[in-house]
Amino acid sequence: MSAQGRPHQFRLFRQRRFAPFFWTVFLGAVNDNLLKFAIVLILTYQVQVPWLPPEVVGPVLGAIFILPSVLLSATTGQWADRSDLAELIRLGKSAEVIMMLWAAWAVWRGHVPAMLVCVLLSGMHVTLFSTLKYAYLPRHLSAGELTGGNGLLEMGTFTAILLGTVCGGLLVVPWLGGRWGLMLVVLGLALAGRWVARGIPATSSLSPDLKINWNPLAESWRNLDRIHHEPVLLMCLLGISWMWFFGAVFLGLFPIVSKSVLHADEDVASLLLVLTSLGVAVGALLCEWLGHKKKRDAPDLGLVLLGALGMGVFALDLGWVVHQMSHDPGMAAVRAYSVHDFIARPLHWRGLFDQLLMSMSIGLFSVPLYAQMQYRAEDSRRARVVAANNILNAVLILISALMSWALSAAGLGVGAIFVVAALLHLLVMAVTVRWQPLLWQQTVAWVRRWRGGAPK
């Protein structure tokens, strides 16, 4: 296969159809995660009220943040399908500037209810853009560019989550700026995002006469019922939502691993987050190269089983490693690991290796599913399909949290919960392959392309 026939995703950064859109979404994602994490820390360590104890701040704010995805996705999907996407993006960025002005006032005054409203508004901002970004890409990228474009978008999303979380933690420290520094940064990022959004090209509506159904439950059910009759598209949506279910189990328990199993400092928990974000970003970027396809080829699902297998295998081994650590008598004698102490133990290296490769596998698993969802969704209702996916994502994340809580309440340790999640994942993978043989067929076709045996 000639180099000229292969797509190169990074060239998109030099093109107006992609670059302003990418940086607009990236800056917004950084800002949302920065604000959310900073408010969690402020309400946990600096401003406390009797009706919101520090130990429940994280779960409460997480629920507030994800609530708009459940309640408003159906409406934003309809709104996006009937609007010019570029204009809607600019409107969303203007609203973000106003939201961050409110956030700056709330942080400055230490007003707890106002800060909770900020988190809710930030969740609404995420709900809008999680629909817009996946509806926008296929309007400006060819079928052969969707895998690479989604890989860049996935890389940007997880990099933004990492950057926003780290910066949110740093900015609340008084000697690094404190609340004044936080106020200036969130406002600066919002203004920068609005300025960059000016360059996004017009993206006219394909359903300008669509009548919006303001009943979110009825509209969500109607979308899901219609998708139910398109098995491959339904499989893509369920696969993406399963990825968030699987990932939420591990991300939700990493702080407990760091504190209770490793007896480690906060910087070890940050190391686990860095590895996860780095792994997903690398896996996402590899999808276009590993796909081994020509520029005009439509996206396929050839990498999905490879990613799914990696998720299950490395999650199983990670669960075993964490179980071994939790039953190591020497661990109980450790007062607090630093990062240096942590990486000095060979067993820890094995766990870090598992986590990195599991995260890379998540990237390989999810990007082809996103590209296939966009490719198969009807143009005139693509945003509504994406909105249905967002609702499923939110529901599966909540179910994941309930499962982890129930298993923990039943007496299972963190390592055992990881193993349960891995085994459940492998079972779901086997059932899905039996339900949709297309997955296996496209995996075989992918192997043949790499062996040079695919027909020209």
C-alpha positions as CSV (number, residue, x, y, z in Angstrom):
1,M,0.0,0.0,0.0
2,S,1.6,3.3,-1.1
3,A,2.2,6.1,1.3
4,Q,0.1,8.3,-1.0
5,G,-2.9,6.0,-0.5
6,R,-2.8,6.2,3.3
7,P,-4.6,9.0,5.3
8,H,-2.5,11.2,7.6
9,Q,-4.6,12.4,10.5
10,F,-2.2,15.1,11.7
11,R,-2.6,17.1,8.5
12,L,-6.1,18.0,9.7
13,F,-4.5,20.4,12.2
14,R,-3.5,22.5,9.2
15,Q,-7.0,22.7,7.8
16,R,-9.8,25.1,8.7
17,R,-12.5,22.5,8.6
18,F,-10.9,20.7,11.6
19,A,-8.4,22.8,13.5
20,P,-10.7,25.6,14.9
21,F,-13.3,23.0,15.8
22,F,-10.7,20.8,17.6
23,W,-9.2,23.6,19.7
24,T,-12.6,25.0,20.6
25,V,-13.7,21.6,21.9
26,F,-10.4,21.0,23.6
27,L,-10.4,24.3,25.5
28,G,-13.9,23.8,26.6
29,A,-13.2,20.3,27.9
30,V,-10.1,21.6,29.8
31,N,-12.2,24.3,31.4
32,D,-15.1,22.1,32.4
33,N,-12.9,19.5,34.1
34,L,-10.7,22.2,35.7
35,L,-13.7,24.0,37.2
36,K,-15.4,20.8,38.4
37,F,-12.3,19.4,40.1
38,A,-11.3,22.8,41.6
39,I,-14.8,23.1,43.1
40,V,-14.6,19.6,44.5
41,L,-11.4,20.5,46.3
42,I,-12.7,23.9,47.5
43,L,-15.8,22.3,49.0
44,T,-13.7,19.4,50.5
45,Y,-10.9,21.4,52.0
46,Q,-11.6,25.1,52.1
47,V,-15.4,25.9,52.3
48,Q,-17.6,23.5,54.2
49,V,-21.2,23.6,55.1
50,P,-23.2,21.1,57.4
51,W,-25.5,20.0,54.6
52,L,-22.7,18.9,52.3
53,P,-20.1,16.9,54.3
54,P,-16.7,16.6,52.6
55,E,-16.9,12.8,52.2
56,V,-20.0,13.2,49.9
57,V,-18.8,16.2,47.9
58,G,-17.2,14.1,45.1
59,P,-20.2,11.8,44.5
60,V,-22.7,14.6,44.8
61,L,-20.9,16.9,42.3
62,G,-20.4,13.9,40.0
63,A,-24.1,13.2,40.0
64,I,-24.9,16.9,39.4
65,F,-22.4,17.0,36.5
66,I,-23.8,14.0,34.7
67,L,-27.5,14.8,35.3
68,P,-27.9,17.1,32.2
69,S,-26.7,14.3,30.0
70,V,-29.7,12.2,31.0
71,L,-32.3,15.0,31.0
72,L,-31.2,17.2,28.1
73,S,-29.4,15.1,25.5
74,A,-32.6,14.4,23.6
75,T,-33.4,18.1,23.3
76,T,-29.8,19.1,22.4
77,G,-29.8,16.4,19.7
78,Q,-33.0,17.8,18.1
79,W,-31.7,21.3,18.4
80,A,-28.4,20.4,16.7
81,D,-30.1,18.6,13.8
82,R,-32.2,21.7,13.0
83,S,-29.5,24.3,13.5
84,D,-26.3,25.4,11.8
85,L,-23.7,23.5,13.9
86,A,-21.1,26.2,13.7
87,E,-23.5,28.9,14.9
88,L,-24.6,26.6,17.7
89,I,-21.0,26.0,18.7
90,R,-20.4,29.7,18.9
91,L,-23.6,30.2,20.9
92,G,-22.4,27.5,23.3
93,K,-19.0,29.2,23.7
94,S,-20.7,32.6,24.4
95,A,-22.8,30.9,27.1
96,E,-19.6,29.4,28.5
97,V,-18.2,32.9,29.0
98,I,-21.2,33.9,31.0
99,M,-21.1,30.7,32.9
100,M,-17.5,31.3,33.9
101,L,-18.2,34.8,35.0
102,W,-20.8,33.3,37.3
103,A,-18.3,30.7,38.5
104,A,-15.7,33.4,39.2
105,W,-18.2,35.3,41.4
106,A,-19.2,32.1,43.2
107,V,-15.6,31.1,43.9
108,W,-14.6,34.6,45.0
109,R,-17.5,34.7,47.4
110,G,-17.2,31.1,48.5
111,H,-21.0,30.7,47.9
112,V,-21.7,27.0,48.0
113,P,-25.1,26.9,46.3
114,A,-23.8,29.1,43.5
115,M,-20.8,26.7,43.0
116,L,-23.2,23.8,42.8
117,V,-25.1,25.7,40.1
118,C,-21.8,26.2,38.3
119,V,-21.2,22.5,38.2
120,L,-24.7,21.9,36.8
121,L,-24.2,24.6,34.1
122,S,-20.9,23.0,33.2
123,G,-22.6,19.6,32.9
124,M,-25.1,21.3,30.5
125,H,-22.1,22.7,28.5
126,V,-20.6,19.2,28.3
127,T,-24.0,17.8,27.2
128,L,-24.3,20.2,24.3
129,F,-20.7,19.8,23.1
130,S,-20.7,16.0,23.4
131,T,-23.5,16.0,20.9
132,L,-22.1,18.7,18.6
133,K,-18.6,17.4,18.3
134,Y,-19.7,14.0,17.0
135,A,-22.3,15.5,14.7
136,Y,-19.9,18.0,13.2
137,L,-17.0,15.6,12.2
138,P,-18.8,13.6,9.5
139,R,-20.1,16.8,7.9
140,H,-16.5,18.0,7.2
141,L,-14.5,14.7,7.0
142,S,-14.7,12.1,4.4
143,A,-15.6,8.5,5.3
144,G,-11.9,7.5,5.1
145,E,-10.9,10.3,7.5
146,L,-13.4,9.6,10.2
147,T,-11.2,7.1,12.1
148,G,-8.2,9.5,12.1
149,G,-10.4,12.5,13.0
150,N,-12.1,10.6,15.9
151,G,-8.7,9.4,17.1
152,L,-7.6,13.0,17.4
153,L,-10.8,14.0,19.1
154,E,-10.5,11.1,21.6
155,M,-6.9,12.0,22.2
156,G,-7.9,15.6,22.8
157,T,-10.7,14.7,25.1
158,F,-8.6,12.5,27.5
159,T,-5.7,15.0,27.4
160,A,-8.1,17.8,28.3
161,I,-9.5,15.7,31.2
162,L,-6.0,15.1,32.5
163,L,-4.9,18.7,32.0
164,G,-8.0,20.2,33.5
165,T,-7.9,17.9,36.5
166,V,-4.2,18.6,37.2
167,C,-4.6,22.3,36.7
168,G,-7.7,22.4,38.9
169,G,-5.8,20.8,41.7
170,L,-2.9,23.2,41.4
171,L,-4.8,26.4,41.1
172,V,-6.7,26.0,44.4
173,V,-3.3,26.0,46.2
174,P,-2.9,29.5,47.6
175,W,0.7,30.1,46.7
176,L,-0.1,29.1,43.0
177,G,-2.7,31.7,42.6
178,G,-5.6,30.4,44.8
179,R,-9.1,31.6,44.0
180,W,-7.9,34.6,42.0
181,G,-5.8,32.4,39.8
182,L,-8.7,30.0,39.3
183,M,-11.0,32.9,38.3
184,L,-8.6,34.3,35.8
185,V,-7.8,30.9,34.2
186,V,-11.5,29.8,33.7
187,L,-12.4,33.2,32.2
188,G,-9.3,33.2,30.0
189,L,-10.0,29.7,28.7
190,A,-13.7,30.5,28.0
191,L,-12.7,33.7,26.1
192,A,-10.0,31.9,24.1
193,G,-12.5,29.2,23.1
194,R,-15.0,31.7,21.9
195,W,-12.3,33.5,19.9
196,V,-11.1,30.3,18.2
197,A,-14.7,29.3,17.4
198,R,-14.9,32.2,15.0
199,G,-12.9,30.2,12.5
200,I,-15.3,27.2,12.4
201,P,-16.8,27.0,8.9
202,A,-20.6,27.2,8.4
203,T,-22.3,23.8,8.8
204,S,-25.9,24.2,7.6
205,S,-28.8,22.2,9.0
206,L,-30.0,19.1,7.2
207,S,-33.4,19.2,9.1
208,P,-34.3,22.9,9.3
209,D,-38.0,22.1,9.6
210,L,-37.7,19.6,12.5
211,K,-40.2,20.2,15.2
212,I,-38.7,19.8,18.6
213,N,-40.3,17.4,21.0
214,W,-39.7,19.0,24.5
215,N,-40.5,15.8,26.3
216,P,-37.0,14.3,26.9
217,L,-38.3,10.9,28.0
218,A,-40.6,10.4,25.0
219,E,-38.0,11.7,22.5
220,S,-35.3,9.5,24.0
221,W,-37.5,6.4,23.8
222,R,-38.4,7.3,20.2
223,N,-34.7,7.6,19.2
224,L,-33.7,4.3,20.9
225,D,-36.7,2.5,19.4
226,R,-35.7,3.6,15.9
227,I,-32.1,2.7,16.4
228,H,-33.2,-0.7,17.7
229,H,-34.2,-1.6,14.1
230,E,-30.6,-0.9,12.9
231,P,-28.6,-3.7,14.6
232,V,-25.0,-2.6,13.7
233,L,-25.7,1.0,14.7
234,L,-27.3,-0.2,17.9
235,M,-24.2,-2.4,18.6
236,C,-21.9,0.7,18.1
237,L,-23.9,2.7,20.7
238,L,-24.0,-0.2,23.2
239,G,-20.3,-0.7,22.7
240,I,-19.4,2.9,23.3
241,S,-21.6,2.9,26.4
242,W,-20.0,-0.3,27.6
243,M,-16.6,1.3,27.3
244,W,-17.7,4.1,29.7
245,F,-19.2,1.5,32.1
246,F,-15.9,-0.5,32.1
247,G,-13.7,2.6,32.4
248,A,-15.8,4.1,35.2
249,V,-15.2,1.0,37.3
250,F,-11.5,1.5,37.2
251,L,-11.4,5.4,37.4
252,G,-13.8,5.4,40.3
253,L,-11.7,3.0,42.3
254,F,-8.2,4.3,41.5
255,P,-8.3,6.8,44.5
256,I,-9.2,3.9,46.8
257,V,-6.3,1.8,45.3
258,S,-3.9,4.7,46.0
259,K,-5.1,5.4,49.5
260,S,-6.2,2.1,51.0
261,V,-4.2,-0.5,49.1
262,L,-1.0,1.3,48.3
263,H,-1.0,3.7,51.4
264,A,0.3,6.2,48.9
265,D,0.5,10.0,48.6
266,E,-1.8,12.0,46.3
267,D,0.9,12.1,43.6
268,V,0.5,8.3,43.1
269,A,-3.2,8.8,42.4
270,S,-2.2,11.5,39.9
271,L,0.2,9.1,38.3
272,L,-2.6,6.5,37.8
273,L,-4.7,9.2,36.1
274,V,-1.8,10.3,33.9
275,L,-1.2,6.7,32.8
276,T,-4.9,6.2,32.0
277,S,-5.2,9.4,30.0
278,L,-1.9,8.8,28.2
279,G,-2.9,5.2,27.3
280,V,-6.3,6.1,25.9
281,A,-4.8,9.0,23.9
282,V,-2.0,6.8,22.4
283,G,-4.5,4.0,21.6
284,A,-6.8,6.5,19.9
285,L,-4.0,7.9,17.8
286,L,-2.9,4.4,16.7
287,C,-6.2,3.5,15.2
288,E,-5.7,5.1,11.8
289,W,-2.2,3.6,11.3
290,L,-3.3,0.1,12.6
291,G,-6.4,0.2,10.4
292,H,-4.1,-0.1,7.4
293,K,-6.6,1.4,5.0
294,K,-6.6,3.6,2.0
295,K,-7.8,7.2,2.2
296,R,-11.1,6.5,0.5
297,D,-12.0,3.4,2.5
298,A,-15.0,3.7,4.8
299,P,-14.4,3.1,8.6
300,D,-14.8,-0.5,9.8
301,L,-14.8,-2.4,13.1
302,G,-11.6,-4.4,12.5
303,L,-9.8,-3.1,15.6
304,V,-12.7,-3.5,18.0
305,L,-12.1,-7.1,19.0
306,L,-8.4,-6.4,19.4
307,G,-9.2,-3.6,21.8
308,A,-11.9,-5.6,23.6
309,L,-9.5,-8.5,24.2
310,G,-6.8,-6.2,25.5
311,M,-9.2,-4.5,27.9
312,G,-10.2,-7.9,29.3
313,V,-6.8,-9.5,29.6
314,F,-4.9,-6.6,31.1
315,A,-7.8,-5.8,33.4
316,L,-7.7,-9.4,34.7
317,D,-4.0,-9.1,35.4
318,L,-4.4,-5.7,37.0
319,G,-7.0,-7.1,39.3
320,W,-4.7,-9.9,40.3
321,V,-1.8,-7.5,40.9
322,V,-4.0,-5.2,43.1
323,H,-5.3,-8.3,45.0
324,Q,-1.7,-9.4,45.7
325,M,-0.8,-5.9,46.9
326,S,-3.8,-5.7,49.3
327,H,-2.8,-9.1,50.8
328,D,1.0,-8.3,51.1
329,P,1.9,-8.0,54.8
330,G,4.7,-5.7,53.9
331,M,2.3,-3.1,52.5
332,A,0.5,-2.7,55.8
333,A,3.8,-1.5,57.4
334,V,4.2,1.3,54.8
335,R,3.1,4.7,56.1
336,A,2.9,6.5,52.8
337,Y,4.5,5.7,49.4
338,S,5.9,8.6,47.3
339,V,6.0,8.1,43.5
340,H,9.7,7.2,43.9
341,D,9.0,4.5,46.5
342,F,6.0,3.3,44.4
343,I,7.9,2.6,41.2
344,A,10.8,1.0,43.0
345,R,8.8,-2.3,43.5
346,P,8.6,-4.7,40.5
347,L,5.0,-5.7,41.2
348,H,4.0,-2.1,40.9
349,W,5.7,-1.9,37.5
350,R,3.6,-4.8,36.4
351,G,0.4,-3.1,37.5
352,L,1.4,0.1,35.8
353,F,2.1,-1.8,32.6
354,D,-1.3,-3.5,32.8
355,Q,-3.0,-0.2,33.3
356,L,-1.2,1.5,30.4
357,L,-2.0,-1.3,27.9
358,M,-5.6,-1.6,29.2
359,S,-6.0,2.1,28.6
360,M,-4.5,1.8,25.1
361,S,-6.9,-1.0,24.4
362,I,-9.8,1.3,25.4
363,G,-8.7,3.7,22.7
364,L,-8.5,1.0,20.1
365,F,-11.9,-0.3,21.1
366,S,-13.8,3.0,21.2
367,V,-12.5,5.1,18.2
368,P,-13.7,2.6,15.5
369,L,-17.1,2.5,17.2
370,Y,-17.5,6.3,17.2
371,A,-16.4,6.4,13.5
372,Q,-18.8,3.7,12.6
373,M,-21.7,5.3,14.5
374,Q,-21.2,8.6,12.6
375,Y,-20.8,6.7,9.3
376,R,-24.0,4.7,9.7
377,A,-26.2,7.3,11.2
378,E,-28.6,9.1,8.8
379,D,-27.3,12.6,8.0
380,S,-30.6,14.3,8.9
381,R,-30.8,12.8,12.4
382,R,-27.2,12.1,13.2
383,A,-27.2,14.5,16.2
384,R,-30.2,12.7,17.7
385,V,-28.3,9.4,17.3
386,V,-25.3,10.9,19.1
387,A,-27.7,12.3,21.8
388,A,-29.2,8.8,22.3
389,N,-25.6,7.5,22.8
390,N,-24.9,10.2,25.4
391,I,-28.0,9.1,27.4
392,L,-26.9,5.5,27.3
393,N,-23.4,6.5,28.3
394,A,-24.7,8.4,31.4
395,V,-27.0,5.5,32.4
396,L,-24.2,2.9,32.1
397,I,-21.9,5.1,34.1
398,L,-24.5,5.3,36.9
399,I,-25.0,1.5,36.8
400,S,-21.2,1.0,37.0
401,A,-21.1,3.1,40.2
402,L,-24.0,1.1,41.7
403,M,-22.3,-2.2,40.8
404,S,-19.0,-1.1,42.3
405,W,-20.8,0.0,45.5
406,A,-22.8,-3.3,45.7
407,L,-19.7,-5.5,45.2
408,S,-17.8,-3.5,47.8
409,A,-20.7,-3.7,50.3
410,A,-20.7,-7.5,49.7
411,G,-17.2,-7.6,51.0
412,L,-15.1,-7.8,47.8
413,G,-11.8,-6.0,47.7
414,V,-10.7,-3.6,44.9
415,G,-8.7,-6.3,43.1
416,A,-11.7,-8.7,43.2
417,I,-14.0,-5.9,41.8
418,F,-11.5,-5.4,38.9
419,V,-11.5,-9.1,38.2
420,V,-15.3,-9.2,38.2
421,A,-15.4,-6.2,35.8
422,A,-12.9,-8.0,33.5
423,L,-14.7,-11.3,33.5
424,L,-18.0,-9.5,32.8
425,H,-16.4,-7.6,30.0
426,L,-15.1,-10.8,28.4
427,L,-18.6,-12.4,28.7
428,V,-20.2,-9.4,27.0
429,M,-17.6,-9.5,24.3
430,A,-18.4,-13.2,23.6
431,V,-22.1,-12.6,23.5
432,T,-21.7,-9.6,21.2
433,V,-19.6,-11.6,18.7
434,R,-22.3,-14.2,18.6
435,W,-25.0,-11.6,18.1
436,Q,-23.1,-9.6,15.4
437,P,-20.8,-11.9,13.3
438,L,-19.8,-8.7,11.4
439,L,-17.3,-8.0,14.2
440,W,-15.4,-11.2,13.6
441,Q,-15.6,-10.9,9.9
442,Q,-14.1,-7.4,9.9
443,T,-11.4,-8.5,12.4
444,V,-10.4,-11.3,10.0
445,A,-10.4,-8.8,7.1
446,W,-8.1,-6.5,9.2
447,V,-5.7,-9.4,9.8
448,R,-5.6,-10.1,6.1
449,R,-4.8,-6.5,5.3
450,W,-1.8,-6.6,7.6
451,R,-0.7,-9.9,6.1
452,G,-1.0,-8.5,2.6
453,G,-3.7,-11.1,1.7
454,A,-6.7,-8.7,1.2
455,P,-8.0,-8.4,-2.3
456,K,-7.2,-5.2,-4.1
